[in-house]
Amino acid sequence: MKKVFITGASSGIGKALALAYAKRGFTIGLTARREEILHEISKEVEALGGAPFVYQLDVNDAEKCKSVANQFMADAEGIDIVIANAGIGGDDGLFSGTSDQINTILNTDILGVTNTLMPFIPTLKAQKSGAIVCISSVASFIPLPFHGGYAGAKIAIRMIFDSWRPTLDKYNIKTVSICPGFVDTPIVKGPARRFPMKSAEDAAERFLEVIDRGYSTYIYPWPYRILILIVRLTPERFYNWLIKKMFGKPIQ
Ligand SMILES: NC(=O)c1ccc[n+]([C@@H]2O[C@H](COP(=O)([O-])OP(=O)(O)OC[C@H]3O[C@@H](n4cnc5c(N)ncnc54)[C@H](OP(=O)(O)O)[C@@H]3O)[C@@H](O)[C@H]2O)c1
């Protein structure tokens, strides 16, 4: 039985990934802060044919990330795939006079990812197989106003993966950065919900294929690739004018 460890499995994309792996008979480490929801999801995982283990985990707690990673590798008797999915969105608090809001986002969405992944890497290296996955975002290519912390964090994890890839590749460890556009989950709030969205279930099915094939950076769904290209080719002054017109006020 293959083994996958997922952070942020209590909701949205993480939950959908867990259920998609359950259908394929995986042993699944379900982690998030809201443990009671994870226990409900673990029943669904079992019903679909997966073998769940539940762990309460805040990815900001580096020591707990280490102990939970070791506990999962003992419980599941190994590790194949680690998905650093947990993340938060939100406004930077640009005019708040404090760094509280933006730093909470930066801590969770960057350090939460390294806290999650680092404890597994020695085992993956020793066995010379496996995959680590981060859920970056289209926002790492096209930042939205008032969401600099989120965009910066999503670029940071993508760049960390770009740096690690050639080294980990030597040990047959895949490094997959997934960059979704809007997916219908609770993280998408307010006026942002007017954008077209894919379902978390469709997204998860596609992400499983992408992880299996060992893509490096995957932008989903495909029209965002064209949008990113257009933005890259747009003169900066025009782009700045346009984005100011479109998003004059905080969108969350
Ligand atoms: N939906 C989109 O449009 C979209 C687009 C691009 C990228 N993404 C990325 O996809 C990932 C999943 O987001 P989602 O859309 O599925 O949103 P979501 O439904 O809000 O799920 C976020 C998950 O992260 C967990 N989480 C948040 N802070 C945590 C912490 N400190 N420690 C542990 N777990 C934590 C939450 O669980 P608890 O609250 O129970 O801890 C929840 O399970 C995120 O990294 C997000 O940035 C989403």
The ligand as an SDF file (V2000), in Angstrom:
LIG
                    3D

 48 52  0  0  0  0  0  0  0  0999 V2000
   -8.7450   27.4570   -3.5010 N   0  0  0  0  0  0  0  0  0  0  0  0
   -8.0000   28.1730   -4.3150 C   0  0  0  0  0  0  0  0  0  0  0  0
   -8.5070   28.9230   -5.1660 O   0  0  0  0  0  0  0  0  0  0  0  0
   -6.5070   28.0740   -4.2320 C   0  0  0  0  0  0  0  0  0  0  0  0
   -5.7560   28.6160   -5.2980 C   0  0  0  0  0  0  0  0  0  0  0  0
   -4.3670   28.5370   -5.2340 C   0  0  0  0  0  0  0  0  0  0  0  0
   -3.7480   27.9110   -4.1670 C   0  0  0  0  0  0  0  0  0  0  0  0
   -4.5050   27.3990   -3.1450 N   0  0  0  0  0  0  0  0  0  0  0  0
   -3.7970   26.7710   -2.0340 C   0  0  0  0  0  0  0  0  0  0  0  0
   -4.3250   25.4890   -1.8000 O   0  0  0  0  0  0  0  0  0  0  0  0
   -4.0760   25.1260   -0.4400 C   0  0  0  0  0  0  0  0  0  0  0  0
   -5.3530   24.5650    0.1590 C   0  0  0  0  0  0  0  0  0  0  0  0
   -6.3000   25.6180    0.2710 O   0  0  0  0  0  0  0  0  0  0  0  0
   -7.8600   25.4140    0.0330 P   0  0  0  0  0  0  0  0  0  0  0  0
   -8.2320   26.1720   -1.1540 O   0  0  0  0  0  0  0  0  0  0  0  0
   -8.1990   23.9900    0.1240 O   0  0  0  0  0  0  0  0  0  0  0  0
   -8.4200   26.2400    1.2960 O   0  0  0  0  0  0  0  0  0  0  0  0
   -9.1900   25.7670    2.6070 P   0  0  0  0  0  0  0  0  0  0  0  0
  -10.3920   24.9870    2.2490 O   0  0  0  0  0  0  0  0  0  0  0  0
   -9.3320   26.9920    3.4290 O   0  0  0  0  0  0  0  0  0  0  0  0
   -8.1510   24.7640    3.3100 O   0  0  0  0  0  0  0  0  0  0  0  0
   -7.0140   25.2030    3.9900 C   0  0  0  0  0  0  0  0  0  0  0  0
   -6.5240   24.0620    4.8340 C   0  0  0  0  0  0  0  0  0  0  0  0
   -5.3190   24.4640    5.4790 O   0  0  0  0  0  0  0  0  0  0  0  0
   -5.4160   24.1390    6.8510 C   0  0  0  0  0  0  0  0  0  0  0  0
   -4.6080   25.0700    7.6260 N   0  0  0  0  0  0  0  0  0  0  0  0
   -4.6370   26.4270    7.6150 C   0  0  0  0  0  0  0  0  0  0  0  0
   -3.7500   26.9140    8.5040 N   0  0  0  0  0  0  0  0  0  0  0  0
   -3.1530   25.8430    9.0720 C   0  0  0  0  0  0  0  0  0  0  0  0
   -2.1520   25.6830   10.0590 C   0  0  0  0  0  0  0  0  0  0  0  0
   -1.5790   26.7400   10.6730 N   0  0  0  0  0  0  0  0  0  0  0  0
   -1.7520   24.4300   10.3980 N   0  0  0  0  0  0  0  0  0  0  0  0
   -2.3150   23.3570    9.8050 C   0  0  0  0  0  0  0  0  0  0  0  0
   -3.2760   23.4320    8.8680 N   0  0  0  0  0  0  0  0  0  0  0  0
   -3.6840   24.6650    8.5190 C   0  0  0  0  0  0  0  0  0  0  0  0
   -6.8950   24.2200    7.1820 C   0  0  0  0  0  0  0  0  0  0  0  0
   -7.2030   23.3420    8.2600 O   0  0  0  0  0  0  0  0  0  0  0  0
   -7.4740   23.7750    9.7760 P   0  0  0  0  0  0  0  0  0  0  0  0
   -8.1360   25.1170    9.7570 O   0  0  0  0  0  0  0  0  0  0  0  0
   -8.3530   22.6760   10.2930 O   0  0  0  0  0  0  0  0  0  0  0  0
   -6.1210   23.7800   10.4060 O   0  0  0  0  0  0  0  0  0  0  0  0
   -7.5140   23.6760    5.9080 C   0  0  0  0  0  0  0  0  0  0  0  0
   -7.5970   22.2690    5.9700 O   0  0  0  0  0  0  0  0  0  0  0  0
   -3.5650   26.3880    0.2500 C   0  0  0  0  0  0  0  0  0  0  0  0
   -2.1600   26.3320    0.3670 O   0  0  0  0  0  0  0  0  0  0  0  0
   -3.9650   27.4960   -0.7060 C   0  0  0  0  0  0  0  0  0  0  0  0
   -3.1400   28.6190   -0.6030 O   0  0  0  0  0  0  0  0  0  0  0  0
   -5.8540   27.4550   -3.1630 C   0  0  0  0  0  0  0  0  0  0  0  0
  1  2  1  0
  2  3  2  0
  2  4  1  0
  4  5  1  0
  4 48  2  0
  5  6  2  0
  6  7  1  0
  7  8  2  0
  8  9  1  0
  8 48  1  0
  9 10  1  0
  9 46  1  0
 10 11  1  0
 11 12  1  0
 11 44  1  0
 12 13  1  0
 13 14  1  0
 14 15  2  0
 14 16  1  0
 14 17  1  0
 17 18  1  0
 18 19  2  0
 18 20  1  0
 18 21  1  0
 21 22  1  0
 22 23  1  0
 23 24  1  0
 23 42  1  0
 24 25  1  0
 25 26  1  0
 25 36  1  0
 26 27  1  0
 26 35  1  0
 27 28  2  0
 28 29  1  0
 29 30  1  0
 29 35  2  0
 30 31  1  0
 30 32  2  0
 32 33  1  0
 33 34  2  0
 34 35  1  0
 36 37  1  0
 36 42  1  0
 37 38  1  0
 38 39  2  0
 38 40  1  0
 38 41  1  0
 42 43  1  0
 44 45  1  0
 44 46  1  0
 46 47  1  0
M  CHG  2   8   1  16  -1
M  END
$$$$
